[in-house]
Amino acid sequence: MTATQPQTRRPHRAVGPVDGKLLRNVCGLFVTGVTVITSGTGEEASGATVNSFTSVSLDPSLVLFCLHKDSRLRQVVEETGAYAVNFLTGRQEQVAWAFAGRQTATLQSVDHHLSATGVPVLSQAMAFLSCRLVNAFEGGDHTIFVGEVVELGLPCADQEPLIFFRGSMGSLEEEQRGTHPIFDG
């Protein structure tokens, strides 16, 4: 009688030119928060849902996010020279979807106020960072925006965050469902 050998799963591997769809699927296994980047003033003010956000440095206080080169928000950020990063709560999934597509919600349809840099901040966000644009770098089909944090706030810090995992959004306390890609404007 022979003992049954446990079968080992061979991980899927890709070498060489990596398919963009496969890269998106693999990167989708990295849990991220969901933000809405807001920028502009007056009629030009706009926002876009983005999950490509990270802190860069504490001294000086720098953060970055990425936008597709064809994003409607790209020119607004460049012209304004400032932006706000709004960290969404688990209850703000509808807000995230409203700002995710090309036909985005207007800032007038969401409670907001102006930051120290003059750009809109979503009043019901878990937290926000108001930033002065320091630099922009080309990164393939995206632009990487680096900003210095000049103001921050924690309006709803006691809420659960909205997260993005495997192509879907949800809060930490609920099971992730469906696959809906985040579009970055």
PASEBA-1860 file (N, C-alpha, C; in nm, 3 decimals):
! residues 185
1> MTATQPQT> 0.083/-0.115/0.000/0.000/0.000/0.000/0.089/0.124/0.000 ~ 0.065/0.216/-0.089/0.147/0.336/-0.095/0.067/0.455/-0.042 ~ 0.139/0.542/0.022/0.074/0.664/0.073/0.043/0.757/-0.044 ~ -0.067/0.823/-0.033/-0.105/0.918/-0.137/-0.022/1.044/-0.122 ~ 0.042/1.082/-0.228/0.123/1.202/-0.227/0.033/1.324/-0.247 ~ 0.049/1.426/-0.164/-0.032/1.546/-0.186/0.010/1.612/-0.317 ~ -0.090/1.657/-0.390/-0.060/1.724/-0.515/-0.025/1.869/-0.486 ~ 0.080/1.913/-0.550/0.119/2.053/-0.533/0.072/2.130/-0.655
9> RRPHRAVG> 0.022/2.248/-0.629/-0.022/2.334/-0.739/0.098/2.407/-0.795 ~ 0.109/2.405/-0.924/0.215/2.480/-0.989/0.161/2.620/-1.016 ~ 0.229/2.720/-0.967/0.180/2.856/-0.989/0.188/2.894/-1.136 ~ 0.093/2.974/-1.179/0.094/3.026/-1.315/0.207/3.127/-1.325 ~ 0.284/3.116/-1.431/0.397/3.207/-1.449/0.392/3.262/-1.589 ~ 0.438/3.385/-1.603/0.452/3.446/-1.734/0.590/3.509/-1.741 ~ 0.661/3.480/-1.847/0.794/3.535/-1.868/0.795/3.605/-2.002 ~ 0.869/3.712/-2.010/0.877/3.785/-2.136/0.775/3.897/-2.140
17> PVDGKLLR> 0.732/3.935/-2.257/0.631/4.042/-2.263/0.506/3.997/-2.187 ~ 0.468/4.075/-2.089/0.355/4.040/-2.003/0.228/4.101/-2.060 ~ 0.126/4.018/-2.070/-0.006/4.063/-2.117/-0.067/4.159/-2.015 ~ -0.118/4.274/-2.061/-0.175/4.375/-1.973/-0.291/4.323/-1.890 ~ -0.373/4.237/-1.949/-0.489/4.183/-1.877/-0.442/4.093/-1.762 ~ -0.340/4.011/-1.787/-0.286/3.925/-1.683/-0.222/4.009/-1.572 ~ -0.149/4.113/-1.611/-0.088/4.203/-1.512/-0.195/4.266/-1.424 ~ -0.305/4.311/-1.484/-0.415/4.370/-1.408/-0.472/4.269/-1.309
25> NVCGLFVT> -0.489/4.144/-1.353/-0.543/4.040/-1.265/-0.449/4.012/-1.147 ~ -0.320/4.005/-1.174/-0.224/3.979/-1.067/-0.219/4.098/-0.970 ~ -0.212/4.219/-1.023/-0.209/4.337/-0.936/-0.340/4.352/-0.858 ~ -0.449/4.297/-0.910/-0.577/4.299/-0.841/-0.577/4.218/-0.713 ~ -0.474/4.135/-0.693/-0.462/4.057/-0.570/-0.400/4.139/-0.457 ~ -0.356/4.259/-0.490/-0.301/4.349/-0.389/-0.414/4.440/-0.342 ~ -0.452/4.429/-0.216/-0.562/4.508/-0.162/-0.521/4.655/-0.153 ~ -0.605/4.743/-0.207/-0.578/4.886/-0.199/-0.700/4.958/-0.144
33> GVTVITSG> -0.677/5.077/-0.098/-0.786/5.165/-0.061/-0.840/5.230/-0.186 ~ -0.955/5.294/-0.174/-1.016/5.363/-0.287/-1.021/5.512/-0.254 ~ -0.974/5.593/-0.346/-0.974/5.738/-0.328/-1.047/5.804/-0.444 ~ -1.090/5.926/-0.419/-1.132/6.014/-0.528/-1.037/6.131/-0.524 ~ -0.969/6.154/-0.635/-0.879/6.268/-0.648/-0.964/6.384/-0.700 ~ -0.958/6.498/-0.633/-1.032/6.616/-0.677/-0.933/6.728/-0.706 ~ -0.968/6.808/-0.805/-0.882/6.919/-0.843/-0.965/7.021/-0.919 ~ -0.905/7.136/-0.944/-0.972/7.239/-1.021/-1.049/7.335/-0.931
41> TGEEASGA> -1.094/7.442/-0.993/-1.172/7.543/-0.922/-1.293/7.581/-1.007 ~ -1.397/7.628/-0.943/-1.517/7.673/-1.013/-1.574/7.566/-1.104 ~ -1.608/7.606/-1.225/-1.667/7.514/-1.323/-1.570/7.406/-1.369 ~ -1.440/7.429/-1.352/-1.338/7.334/-1.395/-1.311/7.224/-1.292 ~ -1.369/7.237/-1.173/-1.345/7.138/-1.067/-1.400/7.003/-1.110 ~ -1.323/6.898/-1.078/-1.360/6.764/-1.121/-1.298/6.662/-1.026 ~ -1.338/6.537/-1.044/-1.282/6.430/-0.962/-1.275/6.301/-1.039 ~ -1.190/6.210/-0.994/-1.176/6.078/-1.056/-1.143/5.976/-0.948
49> TVNSFTSV> -1.202/5.858/-0.959/-1.174/5.748/-0.867/-1.040/5.686/-0.903 ~ -0.955/5.671/-0.801/-0.818/5.623/-0.822/-0.781/5.529/-0.707 ~ -0.718/5.416/-0.739/-0.664/5.332/-0.632/-0.511/5.324/-0.638 ~ -0.452/5.398/-0.731/-0.305/5.399/-0.742/-0.249/5.517/-0.663 ~ -0.262/5.510/-0.532/-0.217/5.615/-0.441/-0.119/5.554/-0.341 ~ -0.017/5.631/-0.304/0.075/5.587/-0.197/0.147/5.707/-0.138 ~ 0.191/5.690/-0.014/0.277/5.792/0.046/0.419/5.769/-0.006 ~ 0.495/5.875/-0.016/0.631/5.868/-0.069/0.733/5.902/0.038
57> SLDPSLVL> 0.709/6.010/0.111/0.807/6.061/0.207/0.736/6.131/0.322 ~ 0.791/6.118/0.441/0.737/6.192/0.556/0.803/6.328/0.571 ~ 0.929/6.340/0.528/1.000/6.467/0.539/1.083/6.492/0.414 ~ 1.035/6.568/0.318/0.909/6.641/0.321/0.790/6.547/0.302 ~ 0.671/6.595/0.335/0.550/6.512/0.327/0.502/6.505/0.182 ~ 0.536/6.393/0.115/0.503/6.375/-0.026/0.416/6.251/-0.046 ~ 0.320/6.262/-0.137/0.236/6.148/-0.177/0.228/6.148/-0.329 ~ 0.186/6.034/-0.385/0.169/6.028/-0.529/0.045/5.949/-0.566
65> FCLHKDSR> -0.002/5.973/-0.687/-0.108/5.893/-0.748/-0.083/5.893/-0.898 ~ -0.147/5.801/-0.967/-0.128/5.787/-1.111/-0.261/5.805/-1.184 ~ -0.256/5.872/-1.298/-0.371/5.888/-1.387/-0.334/5.843/-1.526 ~ -0.427/5.781/-1.594/-0.406/5.746/-1.734/-0.383/5.874/-1.814 ~ -0.298/5.867/-1.916/-0.266/5.986/-1.996/-0.389/6.047/-2.061 ~ -0.494/5.966/-2.086/-0.616/6.017/-2.147/-0.721/6.060/-2.045 ~ -0.685/6.060/-1.917/-0.780/6.097/-1.812/-0.827/6.241/-1.828 ~ -0.956/6.262/-1.807/-1.012/6.397/-1.813/-0.958/6.484/-1.700
73> LRQVVEET> -0.908/6.423/-1.590/-0.859/6.499/-1.475/-0.712/6.541/-1.490 ~ -0.642/6.478/-1.581/-0.497/6.504/-1.594/-0.469/6.653/-1.618 ~ -0.533/6.712/-1.717/-0.509/6.853/-1.750/-0.554/6.944/-1.637 ~ -0.661/6.907/-1.568/-0.711/6.989/-1.457/-0.606/6.997/-1.346 ~ -0.547/6.883/-1.310/-0.443/6.881/-1.206/-0.323/6.963/-1.251 ~ -0.280/6.945/-1.376/-0.163/7.018/-1.426/-0.187/7.169/-1.426 ~ -0.306/7.212/-1.468/-0.336/7.356/-1.473/-0.357/7.416/-1.335 ~ -0.419/7.342/-1.245/-0.447/7.392/-1.110/-0.323/7.392/-1.023
81> GAYAVNFL> -0.236/7.292/-1.041/-0.116/7.281/-0.959/-0.144/7.234/-0.818 ~ -0.262/7.176/-0.798/-0.299/7.126/-0.665/-0.404/7.017/-0.683 ~ -0.415/6.931/-0.581/-0.518/6.827/-0.582/-0.545/6.783/-0.439 ~ -0.658/6.716/-0.420/-0.689/6.657/-0.290/-0.709/6.508/-0.310 ~ -0.659/6.430/-0.215/-0.680/6.286/-0.212/-0.786/6.261/-0.105 ~ -0.901/6.207/-0.146/-1.012/6.180/-0.055/-1.020/6.030/-0.033 ~ -0.995/5.983/0.090/-1.001/5.841/0.125/-1.148/5.807/0.152 ~ -1.205/5.715/0.075/-1.347/5.686/0.088/-1.376/5.585/0.198
89> TGRQEQVA> -1.495/5.599/0.257/-1.541/5.505/0.358/-1.611/5.388/0.289 ~ -1.629/5.280/0.361/-1.698/5.162/0.308/-1.839/5.191/0.262 ~ -1.897/5.298/0.311/-2.033/5.337/0.272/-2.037/5.425/0.148 ~ -1.922/5.454/0.089/-1.917/5.547/-0.025/-1.890/5.478/-0.159 ~ -1.928/5.353/-0.171/-1.906/5.283/-0.297/-1.978/5.354/-0.413 ~ -2.097/5.404/-0.391/-2.170/5.476/-0.497/-2.093/5.601/-0.541 ~ -2.030/5.668/-0.446/-1.949/5.786/-0.480/-1.832/5.742/-0.567 ~ -1.766/5.631/-0.530/-1.653/5.581/-0.609/-1.697/5.551/-0.752
97> WAFAGRQT> -1.811/5.483/-0.769/-1.859/5.451/-0.904/-1.899/5.577/-0.979 ~ -1.954/5.675/-0.908/-1.996/5.799/-0.974/-1.879/5.874/-1.036 ~ -1.761/5.862/-0.975/-1.642/5.931/-1.027/-1.549/5.838/-1.105 ~ -1.590/5.714/-1.132/-1.502/5.616/-1.194/-1.500/5.621/-1.346 ~ -1.605/5.665/-1.409/-1.612/5.657/-1.555/-1.582/5.788/-1.624 ~ -1.586/5.784/-1.753/-1.562/5.905/-1.833/-1.672/6.008/-1.809 ~ -1.796/5.963/-1.796/-1.908/6.052/-1.765/-1.923/6.056/-1.614 ~ -1.847/6.140/-1.551/-1.838/6.141/-1.406/-1.946/6.226/-1.341
105> ATLQSVDH> -1.966/6.201/-1.213/-2.054/6.285/-1.133/-1.994/6.426/-1.127 ~ -2.078/6.522/-1.101/-2.026/6.657/-1.082/-2.002/6.677/-0.933 ~ -1.910/6.763/-0.901/-1.882/6.790/-0.760/-2.002/6.855/-0.693 ~ -2.088/6.921/-0.769/-2.207/6.981/-0.713/-2.304/6.876/-0.659 ~ -2.292/6.751/-0.705/-2.382/6.645/-0.659/-2.332/6.576/-0.532 ~ -2.218/6.618/-0.479/-2.157/6.558/-0.360/-2.122/6.669/-0.262 ~ -2.151/6.647/-0.132/-2.112/6.746/-0.032/-1.962/6.765/-0.036 ~ -1.919/6.890/-0.048/-1.775/6.918/-0.050/-1.750/7.059/0.005
113> HLSATGVP> -1.625/7.083/0.035/-1.579/7.215/0.078/-1.442/7.239/0.016 ~ -1.391/7.360/0.025/-1.262/7.391/-0.035/-1.149/7.371/0.067 ~ -1.038/7.322/0.016/-0.919/7.299/0.099/-0.833/7.425/0.101 ~ -0.723/7.418/0.175/-0.628/7.529/0.182/-0.570/7.563/0.046 ~ -0.562/7.464/-0.044/-0.509/7.489/-0.178/-0.617/7.537/-0.274 ~ -0.742/7.545/-0.227/-0.852/7.593/-0.311/-0.922/7.487/-0.392 ~ -0.879/7.361/-0.380/-0.946/7.253/-0.454/-1.052/7.188/-0.365 ~ -1.153/7.126/-0.427/-1.260/7.066/-0.347/-1.215/6.943/-0.270
121> VLSQAMAF> -1.276/6.925/-0.153/-1.257/6.808/-0.068/-1.395/6.749/-0.042 ~ -1.409/6.617/-0.054/-1.536/6.552/-0.027/-1.560/6.552/0.124 ~ -1.665/6.618/0.168/-1.691/6.638/0.310/-1.716/6.509/0.387 ~ -1.766/6.404/0.322/-1.797/6.279/0.391/-1.685/6.174/0.376 ~ -1.570/6.213/0.323/-1.458/6.120/0.310/-1.405/6.082/0.447 ~ -1.345/5.965/0.459/-1.285/5.921/0.585/-1.173/6.016/0.626 ~ -1.092/6.055/0.528/-0.980/6.146/0.550/-0.946/6.211/0.417 ~ -0.870/6.320/0.424/-0.826/6.384/0.300/-0.687/6.442/0.318
129> LSCRLVNA> -0.617/6.455/0.205/-0.488/6.522/0.198/-0.499/6.627/0.089 ~ -0.473/6.751/0.121/-0.470/6.856/0.020/-0.324/6.879/-0.017 ~ -0.294/6.873/-0.145/-0.155/6.872/-0.191/-0.127/6.979/-0.295 ~ -0.007/7.031/-0.289/0.046/7.120/-0.391/0.129/7.034/-0.485 ~ 0.101/7.040/-0.615/0.172/6.958/-0.713/0.320/6.997/-0.715 ~ 0.406/6.896/-0.698/0.550/6.918/-0.697/0.612/6.875/-0.829 ~ 0.565/6.762/-0.883/0.624/6.710/-1.006/0.529/6.612/-1.072 ~ 0.549/6.591/-1.200/0.474/6.491/-1.276/0.573/6.416/-1.364
137> FEGGDHTI> 0.560/6.284/-1.368/0.651/6.200/-1.444/0.570/6.112/-1.538 ~ 0.623/6.091/-1.656/0.561/5.997/-1.748/0.594/5.856/-1.703 ~ 0.495/5.770/-1.701/0.515/5.631/-1.662/0.434/5.540/-1.752 ~ 0.486/5.511/-1.870/0.411/5.427/-1.964/0.286/5.499/-2.011 ~ 0.169/5.435/-1.993/0.044/5.497/-2.036/-0.020/5.581/-1.925 ~ 0.056/5.609/-1.819/0.007/5.689/-1.708/0.101/5.806/-1.679 ~ 0.050/5.904/-1.605/0.130/6.012/-1.551/0.131/5.995/-1.400 ~ 0.249/6.007/-1.339/0.265/5.994/-1.195/0.274/6.135/-1.138
145> FVGEVVEL> 0.177/6.171/-1.055/0.173/6.303/-0.993/0.224/6.294/-0.850 ~ 0.323/6.377/-0.817/0.377/6.383/-0.682/0.339/6.517/-0.623 ~ 0.285/6.514/-0.502/0.243/6.638/-0.437/0.289/6.646/-0.294 ~ 0.308/6.769/-0.247/0.343/6.793/-0.108/0.214/6.817/-0.030 ~ 0.196/6.744/0.079/0.077/6.760/0.162/0.088/6.891/0.238 ~ -0.012/6.980/0.221/-0.011/7.108/0.290/-0.127/7.118/0.390 ~ -0.221/7.025/0.382/-0.333/7.021/0.477/-0.386/6.879/0.480 ~ -0.434/6.837/0.596/-0.499/6.706/0.605/-0.614/6.714/0.702
153> GLPCADQE> -0.707/6.620/0.690/-0.822/6.618/0.777/-0.874/6.476/0.793 ~ -0.946/6.452/0.903/-1.000/6.321/0.935/-1.150/6.332/0.968 ~ -1.232/6.377/0.874/-1.374/6.399/0.905/-1.450/6.275/0.952 ~ -1.420/6.159/0.898/-1.494/6.036/0.931/-1.398/5.922/0.961 ~ -1.296/5.950/1.041/-1.190/5.853/1.067/-1.239/5.729/1.141 ~ -1.358/5.734/1.201/-1.409/5.620/1.275/-1.482/5.520/1.185 ~ -1.486/5.544/1.055/-1.554/5.457/0.959/-1.456/5.353/0.903 ~ -1.512/5.244/0.850/-1.432/5.143/0.780/-1.396/5.198/0.640
161> PLIFFRGS> -1.279/5.163/0.586/-1.241/5.211/0.453/-1.311/5.134/0.341 ~ -1.321/5.197/0.227/-1.362/5.129/0.104/-1.235/5.068/0.046 ~ -1.241/4.939/0.011/-1.122/4.872/-0.043/-1.151/4.816/-0.181 ~ -1.043/4.790/-0.254/-1.048/4.733/-0.388/-0.965/4.606/-0.387 ~ -1.027/4.493/-0.429/-0.959/4.365/-0.431/-1.023/4.277/-0.537 ~ -0.939/4.214/-0.620/-0.986/4.125/-0.727/-1.092/4.188/-0.815 ~ -1.073/4.316/-0.844/-1.162/4.384/-0.937/-1.294/4.430/-0.880 ~ -1.310/4.424/-0.747/-1.435/4.473/-0.691/-1.408/4.559/-0.569
169> MGSLEEEQ> -1.510/4.638/-0.533/-1.501/4.726/-0.418/-1.592/4.677/-0.308 ~ -1.559/4.712/-0.186/-1.642/4.682/-0.071/-1.573/4.731/0.055 ~ -1.641/4.720/0.167/-1.580/4.759/0.293/-1.514/4.637/0.355 ~ -1.433/4.659/0.456/-1.363/4.549/0.521/-1.459/4.449/0.583 ~ -1.573/4.496/0.631/-1.664/4.406/0.700/-1.751/4.323/0.609 ~ -1.749/4.346/0.479/-1.832/4.266/0.389/-1.748/4.187/0.291 ~ -1.804/4.079/0.241/-1.735/3.995/0.144/-1.728/4.068/0.011 ~ -1.613/4.060/-0.054/-1.597/4.123/-0.185/-1.682/4.049/-0.287
177> RGTHPIFD> -1.742/4.122/-0.379/-1.830/4.061/-0.476/-1.798/4.112/-0.616 ~ -1.837/4.034/-0.715/-1.828/4.078/-0.854/-1.691/4.126/-0.896 ~ -1.682/4.158/-1.021/-1.559/4.218/-1.072/-1.597/4.341/-1.151 ~ -1.557/4.454/-1.099/-1.581/4.583/-1.162/-1.451/4.661/-1.158 ~ -1.385/4.677/-1.269/-1.257/4.747/-1.267/-1.271/4.894/-1.230 ~ -1.171/4.946/-1.161/-1.165/5.087/-1.132/-1.107/5.155/-1.256 ~ -1.168/5.261/-1.297/-1.116/5.339/-1.408/-1.058/5.465/-1.350 ~ -0.944/5.506/-1.400/-0.880/5.623/-1.342/-0.901/5.745/-1.431
185> G> -1.024/5.774/-1.452/-1.065/5.899/-1.516/-1.051/5.896/-1.662
END
